[in-house]
Amino acid sequence: MALTASLLRFRVQLSDVDRGVYEALDVRLARHPSESDRHLVARLLAYVCWYEEGLAFSGGGVSAPDEPALALRDAGGAVRLWIEIGQPSPARLAAATRQSPRVVVVAHRDPAPLLAALAREPLRRPEGLEVHALDPALVDALVDAVGERGAALAVTVSDRVLYVDLGGRQLSGEVHLVRQPRGA
């Protein structure tokens, strides 16, 4: 019998001081049985950090190999923002940069292997590629604190630092920009 995805619900009060975004978000994440806790938390944090109206998780979740983890599409359906989680291959990033003018990778582990792979296999269209690394201590703390059904949390973003209030528990960690887009 095949295992099915479980649905987690996160109620997020977002105050992104850096971008002037203040929203109450009802985030529903389908978790594939093979998805790690760290990957799930990274998907949630990526959604919160890059939130804007229309940002959506891929329909197939982690089992959709040709889809971004998160995407923002224009009115015609073209991808304007493609977000990957973890350590995607250079081939996957090459395909993403052909389909979207802006590609963001959100790493929840050390991004050095990804950066080394990109140095060995440079992309043809690297202009819009940026790589960010989440603070591993914040990811680990959220993994330990988030329940099997989700959670309610308040997230404040200021100077690229995430301040998270999770039921009175205060957590924080920086989102490090480790590779900025060319020409930025």
KEFI-221436 format. One line per 3 residues: their letters; for each residue x, y, z of N, C-alpha, C, O. Coordinates in Angstrom, 2 decimals. Layout:
// KEFI-221436
a	X:Y:Z:X:Y:Z:X:Y:Z:X:Y:Z ~ ...
This chain:
// KEFI-221436
mal	0.84:-1.18:0.00:0.00:0.00:0.00:0.89:1.24:0.00:1.82:1.35:0.79 ~ 0.59:2.16:-0.87:1.38:3.40:-0.99:1.02:4.36:0.14:-0.14:4.49:0.53 ~ 2.04:5.01:0.65:1.81:6.02:1.68:1.30:7.29:1.02:1.69:7.61:-0.10
tas	0.44:8.01:1.72:-0.11:9.24:1.17:0.48:10.45:1.88:1.05:10.33:2.97 ~ 0.32:11.59:1.26:0.80:12.84:1.84:-0.07:13.21:3.04:-1.25:12.88:3.08 ~ 0.53:13.90:4.00:-0.23:14.43:5.12:-0.29:15.94:4.97:0.63:16.55:4.42
llr	-1.35:16.54:5.45:-1.55:17.97:5.32:-1.26:18.65:6.65:-1.82:18.28:7.68 ~ -0.37:19.64:6.60:-0.06:20.44:7.79:-0.55:21.85:7.56:-0.47:22.37:6.44 ~ -1.06:22.47:8.61:-1.58:23.83:8.50:-0.79:24.74:9.42:-0.62:24.46:10.61
frv	-0.30:25.82:8.85:0.46:26.82:9.60:-0.27:28.16:9.51:-0.56:28.63:8.41 ~ -0.56:28.74:10.63:-1.13:30.08:10.67:0.03:31.01:11.02:0.58:30.95:12.11 ~ 0.37:31.86:10.06:1.57:32.70:10.19:1.16:34.17:10.18:0.49:34.64:9.27
qls	1.58:34.87:11.21:1.44:36.32:11.23:2.78:36.88:10.76:3.76:36.85:11.50 ~ 2.82:37.38:9.54:4.07:37.84:8.92:4.21:39.34:9.02:3.31:40.09:8.65 ~ 5.36:39.78:9.53:5.73:41.19:9.53:7.11:41.29:8.91:8.13:41.15:9.59
dvd	7.15:41.51:7.60:8.43:41.61:6.89:8.77:43.09:6.77:8.35:43.77:5.83 ~ 9.54:43.56:7.72:9.93:44.97:7.79:10.79:45.34:6.59:10.69:46.45:6.06 ~ 11.64:44.42:6.15:12.54:44.68:5.03:11.78:45.01:3.74:12.21:45.87:2.97
rgv	10.66:44.33:3.51:9.91:44.52:2.25:8.59:45.25:2.45:7.89:45.54:1.47 ~ 8.23:45.55:3.69:6.96:46.22:3.95:5.76:45.32:3.70:4.72:45.78:3.22 ~ 5.89:44.03:4.04:4.81:43.07:3.85:4.28:42.67:5.23:5.03:42.18:6.07
yea	2.99:42.88:5.45:2.35:42.55:6.72:1.09:41.78:6.39:0.12:42.35:5.90 ~ 1.09:40.47:6.67:-0.01:39.61:6.26:-0.28:38.54:7.32:0.62:38.11:8.04 ~ -1.53:38.12:7.39:-1.92:36.93:8.14:-2.06:35.83:7.09:-2.92:35.91:6.22
ldv	-1.23:34.80:7.18:-1.19:33.75:6.17:-1.73:32.44:6.72:-1.42:32.06:7.85 ~ -2.53:31.76:5.94:-3.00:30.42:6.26:-2.29:29.49:5.28:-2.71:29.36:4.13 ~ -1.21:28.86:5.72:-0.35:28.07:4.84:-0.66:26.59:5.05:-0.56:26.07:6.16
rla	-1.03:25.93:3.97:-1.30:24.50:4.02:-0.25:23.78:3.19:-0.12:24.00:1.99 ~ 0.50:22.93:3.88:1.59:22.21:3.23:1.28:20.73:3.16:1.02:20.09:4.18 ~ 1.30:20.19:1.95:1.17:18.74:1.78:2.56:18.16:1.95:3.50:18.53:1.25
rhp	2.68:17.24:2.88:3.99:16.63:3.16:4.03:15.22:2.58:3.29:14.34:3.00 ~ 4.92:15.03:1.61:5.13:13.72:1.02:5.80:12.83:2.07:6.61:13.32:2.85 ~ 5.48:11.52:2.11:6.09:10.64:3.11:7.62:10.62:3.08:8.25:10.35:4.10
ses	8.22:10.90:1.92:9.68:10.87:1.82:10.33:12.20:2.20:11.56:12.29:2.25 ~ 9.54:13.24:2.46:10.10:14.56:2.74:10.64:14.63:4.16:9.97:14.22:5.11 ~ 11.85:15.14:4.31:12.45:15.28:5.64:11.84:16.46:6.38:11.26:17.37:5.77
drh	11.97:16.44:7.69:11.48:17.54:8.52:12.17:18.85:8.14:11.52:19.89:8.05 ~ 13.47:18.79:7.91:14.24:20.00:7.56:13.75:20.58:6.23:13.64:21.80:6.09 ~ 13.47:19.74:5.26:13.00:20.20:3.96:11.63:20.86:4.11:11.38:21.90:3.50
lva	10.75:20.27:4.90:9.43:20.84:5.13:9.53:22.22:5.77:8.86:23.16:5.33 ~ 10.35:22.35:6.80:10.53:23.64:7.47:11.14:24.65:6.50:10.75:25.82:6.49 ~ 12.08:24.22:5.68:12.69:25.13:4.69:11.65:25.60:3.67:11.68:26.77:3.27
rll	10.74:24.72:3.25:9.68:25.14:2.32:8.79:26.19:2.97:8.42:27.18:2.33 ~ 8.44:25.98:4.24:7.61:26.94:4.96:8.33:28.29:5.07:7.74:29.33:4.79 ~ 9.60:28.27:5.48:10.36:29.52:5.62:10.56:30.22:4.28:10.53:31.45:4.22
ayv	10.76:29.47:3.22:10.89:30.08:1.89:9.60:30.77:1.50:9.62:31.88:0.96 ~ 8.48:30.14:1.77:7.18:30.75:1.47:7.03:32.06:2.23:6.59:33.07:1.67 ~ 7.38:32.04:3.50:7.24:33.24:4.33:8.21:34.34:3.87:7.81:35.50:3.76
cwy	9.45:33.99:3.61:10.47:34.99:3.26:10.24:35.63:1.89:10.57:36.79:1.69 ~ 9.68:34.88:0.94:9.46:35.41:-0.41:7.98:35.62:-0.70:7.58:35.76:-1.86 ~ 7.17:35.65:0.34:5.73:35.77:0.14:5.37:37.03:-0.62:5.87:38.12:-0.34
eeg	4.51:36.85:-1.58:3.76:37.93:-2.21:2.52:37.28:-2.82:2.49:36.07:-3.04 ~ 1.52:38.08:-3.07:0.26:37.58:-3.60:0.51:36.71:-4.82:1.18:37.14:-5.76 ~ -0.02:35.49:-4.81:0.11:34.58:-5.94:1.20:33.53:-5.77:1.23:32.57:-6.55
laf	2.08:33.66:-4.79:3.12:32.64:-4.58:2.44:31.34:-4.17:1.59:31.34:-3.29 ~ 2.82:30.24:-4.82:2.15:28.96:-4.56:3.14:27.80:-4.57:4.15:27.83:-5.27 ~ 2.82:26.78:-3.78:3.59:25.55:-3.79:3.23:24.77:-5.05:2.14:24.94:-5.60
sgg	4.15:23.92:-5.52:3.85:23.13:-6.71:2.74:22.15:-6.38:2.60:21.69:-5.25 ~ 1.95:21.83:-7.39:0.82:20.93:-7.20:1.24:19.53:-6.78:0.54:18.89:-6.00 ~ 2.36:19.06:-7.28:2.80:17.71:-6.95:3.75:17.63:-5.78:4.21:16.55:-5.42
gvs	4.06:18.78:-5.19:4.98:18.79:-4.05:6.35:18.26:-4.43:6.81:18.50:-5.54 ~ 6.99:17.55:-3.51:8.35:17.06:-3.77:8.37:15.95:-4.81:9.44:15.57:-5.28 ~ 7.20:15.42:-5.17:7.17:14.36:-6.17:6.96:14.88:-7.58:6.72:14.10:-8.50
apd	7.04:16.20:-7.78:6.89:16.80:-9.10:8.27:17.29:-9.57:8.63:18.43:-9.31 ~ 9.03:16.44:-10.25:10.42:16.77:-10.57:10.62:17.93:-11.54:11.69:18.53:-11.56 ~ 9.62:18.26:-12.33:9.78:19.33:-13.31:9.17:20.65:-12.85:9.15:21.62:-13.61
epa	8.70:20.69:-11.64:8.06:21.89:-11.09:8.95:22.49:-10.00:9.69:21.77:-9.33 ~ 8.89:23.80:-9.83:9.60:24.41:-8.70:8.89:24.07:-7.40:7.70:23.76:-7.41 ~ 9.60:24.13:-6.29:8.97:23.93:-4.98:7.91:25.00:-4.75:6.83:24.71:-4.24
lal	8.24:26.23:-5.13:7.31:27.37:-5.07:7.46:28.16:-6.35:8.54:28.24:-6.93 ~ 6.35:28.75:-6.78:6.41:29.56:-8.00:5.46:30.74:-7.89:4.40:30.67:-7.27 ~ 5.88:31.82:-8.51:5.03:32.99:-8.69:4.87:33.15:-10.19:5.86:33.30:-10.91
rda	3.64:33.11:-10.65:3.37:33.18:-12.09:2.71:34.50:-12.45:2.01:35.11:-11.63 ~ 2.93:34.95:-13.69:2.25:36.16:-14.16:0.86:35.78:-14.65:0.47:34.62:-14.61 ~ 0.11:36.76:-15.13:-1.27:36.54:-15.56:-1.36:35.53:-16.71:-2.38:34.85:-16.85
gga	-0.32:35.41:-17.52:-0.31:34.46:-18.62:0.15:33.06:-18.23:0.15:32.16:-19.07 ~ 0.54:32.86:-16.97:0.98:31.56:-16.50:2.48:31.34:-16.52:2.95:30.30:-16.06 ~ 3.24:32.29:-17.05:4.70:32.15:-17.08:5.26:32.35:-15.67:4.76:33.17:-14.90
vrl	6.29:31.59:-15.35:6.91:31.67:-14.03:7.79:32.91:-13.95:8.73:33.06:-14.73 ~ 7.48:33.80:-13.01:8.29:35.00:-12.75:9.33:34.76:-11.66:10.41:35.35:-11.68 ~ 9.00:33.88:-10.72:9.89:33.54:-9.61:9.82:32.04:-9.40:8.75:31.48:-9.17
wie	10.98:31.39:-9.47:11.09:29.94:-9.31:11.92:29.72:-8.06:13.06:30.19:-7.98 ~ 11.38:29.02:-7.06:12.09:28.78:-5.81:12.33:27.29:-5.64:11.41:26.48:-5.71 ~ 13.60:26.94:-5.42:14.03:25.57:-5.14:14.46:25.47:-3.68:14.92:26.45:-3.09
igq	14.30:24.30:-3.10:14.69:24.06:-1.71:15.80:23.02:-1.69:15.73:22.02:-2.42 ~ 16.81:23.24:-0.86:17.86:22.24:-0.67:19.06:22.42:-1.56:19.62:23.51:-1.66 ~ 19.46:21.32:-2.23:20.66:21.30:-3.05:20.32:20.80:-4.47:20.71:19.69:-4.83
psp	19.60:21.59:-5.27:19.25:21.12:-6.62:20.50:20.98:-7.49:21.51:21.64:-7.26 ~ 20.41:20.11:-8.46:21.54:19.88:-9.36:21.71:21.07:-10.30:20.75:21.81:-10.55 ~ 22.93:21.26:-10.83:23.12:22.31:-11.85:22.20:22.12:-13.05:21.76:23.11:-13.64
arl	21.91:20.87:-13.43:21.02:20.64:-14.57:19.61:21.15:-14.26:18.96:21.74:-15.12 ~ 19.15:20.93:-13.05:17.82:21.42:-12.65:17.80:22.94:-12.64:16.83:23.56:-13.08 ~ 18.87:23.55:-12.13:18.95:25.01:-12.09:19.06:25.59:-13.50:18.53:26.66:-13.78
aaa	19.77:24.89:-14.39:19.86:25.35:-15.78:18.47:25.37:-16.40:18.11:26.33:-17.10 ~ 17.68:24.33:-16.16:16.31:24.30:-16.68:15.48:25.42:-16.07:14.68:26.06:-16.76 ~ 15.65:25.65:-14.79:14.88:26.71:-14.10:15.23:28.08:-14.67:14.33:28.90:-14.88
trq	16.52:28.35:-14.90:16.91:29.67:-15.41:16.44:29.90:-16.84:16.33:31.04:-17.28 ~ 16.16:28.82:-17.57:15.57:28.97:-18.92:14.08:29.30:-18.84:13.53:29.89:-19.77 ~ 13.43:28.93:-17.74:11.99:29.10:-17.62:11.56:30.31:-16.80:10.40:30.71:-16.84
spr	12.50:30.90:-16.05:12.14:32.01:-15.18:13.26:33.04:-15.12:14.43:32.66:-15.10 ~ 12.92:34.33:-15.10:13.97:35.35:-15.01:14.61:35.42:-13.63:15.70:35.97:-13.48 ~ 13.94:34.87:-12.61:14.49:34.89:-11.25:14.35:33.51:-10.64:13.25:32.96:-10.55
vvv	15.48:32.95:-10.21:15.52:31.63:-9.57:16.20:31.79:-8.22:17.31:32.32:-8.13 ~ 15.52:31.33:-7.18:16.04:31.42:-5.82:16.20:30.01:-5.28:15.29:29.19:-5.38 ~ 17.36:29.73:-4.72:17.59:28.47:-4.02:17.66:28.78:-2.54:18.38:29.69:-2.12
vah	16.91:28.03:-1.75:16.91:28.19:-0.30:17.50:26.91:0.28:16.86:25.86:0.29 ~ 18.73:27.02:0.77:19.45:25.86:1.32:19.20:25.75:2.82:19.25:26.75:3.54 ~ 18.93:24.54:3.27:18.75:24.31:4.70:19.92:23.54:5.29:19.92:23.17:6.46
rdp	20.92:23.30:4.45:22.19:22.71:4.87:23.30:23.59:4.30:23.03:24.61:3.66 ~ 24.53:23.21:4.53:25.67:23.96:4.02:25.57:24.10:2.50:25.49:23.09:1.80 ~ 25.56:25.32:1.97:25.42:25.51:0.52:26.72:25.31:-0.24:26.72:25.41:-1.47
apl	27.84:25.04:0.44:29.13:24.91:-0.24:29.12:23.85:-1.35:29.65:24.12:-2.43 ~ 28.55:22.66:-1.15:28.52:21.69:-2.26:27.77:22.19:-3.49:28.18:21.93:-4.62 ~ 26.69:22.91:-3.28:25.94:23.48:-4.39:26.78:24.52:-5.12:26.85:24.52:-6.35
laa	27.41:25.41:-4.37:28.25:26.44:-5.00:29.42:25.81:-5.75:29.79:26.29:-6.82 ~ 30.01:24.74:-5.20:31.11:24.05:-5.89:30.61:23.40:-7.18:31.29:23.45:-8.20 ~ 29.42:22.80:-7.14:28.86:22.18:-8.34:28.60:23.24:-9.41:28.82:22.99:-10.60
lar	28.12:24.41:-8.99:27.87:25.49:-9.95:29.18:26.03:-10.53:29.21:26.49:-11.67 ~ 30.26:25.98:-9.76:31.57:26.41:-10.27:32.10:25.43:-11.31:32.74:25.83:-12.28 ~ 31.82:24.13:-11.10:32.26:23.10:-12.05:31.40:23.09:-13.31:31.90:22.83:-14.41
epl	30.12:23.35:-13.15:29.18:23.32:-14.28:28.44:24.65:-14.33:27.28:24.72:-13.93 ~ 29.09:25.70:-14.84:28.42:27.00:-14.87:27.16:26.98:-15.73:27.07:26.24:-16.71 ~ 26.22:27.80:-15.35:24.96:27.90:-16.07:25.11:28.83:-17.27:25.92:29.75:-17.25
rrp	24.32:28.57:-18.31:24.34:29.45:-19.48:23.68:30.78:-19.18:24.08:31.82:-19.72 ~ 22.66:30.76:-18.32:21.92:31.98:-17.98:21.91:32.16:-16.46:20.88:31.94:-15.82 ~ 23.05:32.54:-15.88:23.13:32.63:-14.41:22.64:33.96:-13.83:22.64:34.13:-12.62
egl	22.24:34.90:-14.69:21.96:36.27:-14.24:20.97:36.34:-13.10:21.17:37.10:-12.15 ~ 19.88:35.56:-13.16:18.83:35.67:-12.16:18.91:34.69:-11.02:17.97:34.60:-10.23 ~ 20.02:33.93:-10.92:20.13:32.91:-9.87:20.72:33.49:-8.59:21.78:34.11:-8.60
evh	20.00:33.27:-7.49:20.51:33.65:-6.18:20.37:32.46:-5.24:19.43:31.68:-5.35 ~ 21.32:32.34:-4.32:21.31:31.24:-3.35:21.32:31.84:-1.95:22.14:32.70:-1.63 ~ 20.40:31.36:-1.13:20.28:31.81:0.26:20.42:30.59:1.16:19.98:29.50:0.80
ald	21.02:30.78:2.32:21.17:29.71:3.30:20.43:30.08:4.57:20.66:31.14:5.16 ~ 19.55:29.19:5.00:18.85:29.39:6.26:19.78:29.02:7.41:20.61:28.12:7.29 ~ 19.64:29.72:8.52:20.41:29.40:9.72:20.04:27.99:10.17:18.88:27.73:10.50
pal	21.01:27.05:10.18:20.69:25.66:10.53:20.12:25.52:11.95:19.30:24.64:12.19 ~ 20.55:26.35:12.86:20.04:26.27:14.24:18.56:26.64:14.28:17.79:26.03:15.03 ~ 18.14:27.62:13.48:16.74:28.00:13.41:15.92:26.86:12.80:14.85:26.52:13.31
vda	16.41:26.28:11.72:15.70:25.17:11.08:15.54:24.01:12.07:14.45:23.46:12.21 ~ 16.62:23.65:12.76:16.56:22.56:13.73:15.59:22.86:14.86:14.84:21.98:15.28 ~ 15.59:24.09:15.36:14.68:24.47:16.44:13.22:24.38:15.98:12.36:23.94:16.73
lvd	12.96:24.81:14.75:11.59:24.72:14.22:11.18:23.27:13.99:10.02:22.91:14.21 ~ 12.10:22.44:13.54:11.81:21.02:13.36:11.37:20.43:14.70:10.40:19.67:14.77 ~ 12.09:20.78:15.77:11.77:20.25:17.10:10.45:20.79:17.64:9.79:20.13:18.43
avg	10.07:22.00:17.22:8.91:22.67:17.80:7.61:22.48:17.03:6.52:22.58:17.60 ~ 7.71:22.20:15.73:6.52:22.09:14.89:5.87:20.72:15.11:6.56:19.70:15.13 ~ 4.57:20.71:15.28:3.85:19.46:15.48:3.57:18.74:14.19:3.93:19.21:13.11
erg	2.91:17.60:14.30:2.57:16.80:13.11:1.41:17.37:12.33:1.15:16.94:11.20 ~ 0.70:18.34:12.90:-0.44:18.94:12.20:-0.17:20.37:11.78:-0.96:20.96:11.04 ~ 0.93:20.94:12.24:1.25:22.32:11.92:1.39:23.14:13.19:1.58:22.59:14.27
aal	1.28:24.46:13.05:1.47:25.33:14.21:1.03:26.74:13.87:0.81:27.08:12.70 ~ 0.90:27.55:14.89:0.67:28.98:14.73:1.95:29.68:15.12:2.54:29.39:16.16 ~ 2.39:30.62:14.28:3.61:31.33:14.59:3.56:32.75:14.06:2.84:33.06:13.11
avt	4.34:33.59:14.70:4.51:34.97:14.23:5.96:35.09:13.76:6.88:34.70:14.47 ~ 6.13:35.63:12.57:7.47:35.79:11.99:7.68:37.25:11.65:6.90:37.86:10.92 ~ 8.76:37.80:12.19:9.18:39.15:11.85:10.50:39.04:11.11:11.41:38.35:11.56
vsd	10.61:39.73:9.98:11.84:39.75:9.20:12.38:41.17:9.25:11.71:42.12:8.85 ~ 13.61:41.30:9.73:14.25:42.61:9.80:15.74:42.44:9.57:16.40:41.66:10.27 ~ 16.27:43.16:8.60:17.70:43.07:8.25:18.12:41.62:8.00:19.18:41.18:8.44
rvl	17.25:40.89:7.28:17.50:39.49:6.87:17.58:38.52:8.04:18.07:37.40:7.88 ~ 17.10:38.93:9.22:17.02:38.04:10.37:15.55:37.70:10.58:14.68:38.58:10.57 ~ 15.29:36.41:10.78:13.94:35.94:11.08:13.79:35.83:12.60:14.59:35.17:13.26
yvd	12.78:36.48:13.13:12.43:36.36:14.54:11.10:35.62:14.58:10.10:36.09:14.06 ~ 11.11:34.45:15.20:9.94:33.59:15.19:9.43:33.42:16.62:10.18:33.08:17.53 ~ 8.13:33.67:16.79:7.46:33.40:18.06:6.54:32.22:17.80:5.59:32.31:17.02
lgg	6.84:31.12:18.45:6.09:29.89:18.28:5.50:29.50:19.63:6.14:28.80:20.42 ~ 4.29:29.96:19.88:3.63:29.66:21.15:4.38:30.17:22.36:4.44:29.50:23.38 ~ 4.96:31.36:22.26:5.73:31.93:23.36:7.20:31.58:23.35:7.98:32.17:24.09
rql	7.59:30.63:22.51:9.01:30.27:22.37:9.62:31.18:21.32:9.14:31.25:20.19 ~ 10.69:31.88:21.70:11.34:32.84:20.81:12.54:32.19:20.12:13.43:31.64:20.77 ~ 12.55:32.26:18.79:13.63:31.71:17.97:14.08:32.78:17.00:13.30:33.67:16.64
sge	15.32:32.71:16.56:15.79:33.64:15.54:16.94:33.03:14.75:17.63:32.13:15.22 ~ 17.12:33.55:13.55:18.21:33.11:12.70:18.24:33.93:11.43:17.22:34.42:10.96 ~ 19.43:34.06:10.88:19.61:34.88:9.68:19.41:34.05:8.42:19.65:32.84:8.40
vhl	18.97:34.73:7.38:18.92:34.16:6.04:20.10:34.78:5.30:20.10:35.97:4.98 ~ 21.13:33.96:5.04:22.36:34.44:4.44:22.27:34.40:2.92:21.93:33.37:2.34 ~ 22.58:35.51:2.28:22.68:35.54:0.81:24.10:35.07:0.49:25.07:35.77:0.80
vrq	24.22:33.91:-0.13:25.55:33.35:-0.42:25.93:33.46:-1.90:27.10:33.31:-2.25 ~ 24.95:33.72:-2.76:25.24:33.97:-4.17:24.15:34.90:-4.68:22.98:34.53:-4.76 ~ 24.57:36.09:-5.02:23.57:37.05:-5.53:23.55:37.00:-7.05:24.52:36.60:-7.68
prg	22.42:37.43:-7.62:22.33:37.40:-9.08:23.34:38.35:-9.71:23.67:39.38:-9.13 ~ 23.82:37.99:-10.87:24.78:38.86:-11.58:24.09:40.16:-11.95:22.94:40.17:-12.37 ~ 24.82:41.25:-11.80:24.28:42.56:-12.13:23.45:43.16:-11.03:22.89:44.25:-11.19
a	23.36:42.47:-9.88:22.55:43.01:-8.76:23.39:43.88:-7.86:22.89:44.41:-6.87
